[in-house]
Amino acid sequence: MTTEELNTVLTVKALVSFILLGVFFGVVSAALNYHWKKYGIEGKQIKKIKRLYFGFALFMGIVMLLALIVILT
């Protein structure tokens, strides 16, 4: 396998991994959001937890996207 072929394979794997992780994260986030709404005890605590979770998730998503851009270029 040449270096160019290896580079192509790794690029495709990186893109597919990013998409799969995004879908997985979306499903897990939807499930968590559903359970937080249905079984939440106090509204203020749940709002704080949601902000923390989705804020951190947004940060990590941006980091992953930047890493993907670096890999693809």
Secondary structure as GFF3:
##gff-version 3
##sequence-region A 1 73
A	DSSP	alpha_helix	3	39	.	.	.	ID=ss1
A	DSSP	alpha_helix	43	72	.	.	.	ID=ss2
###
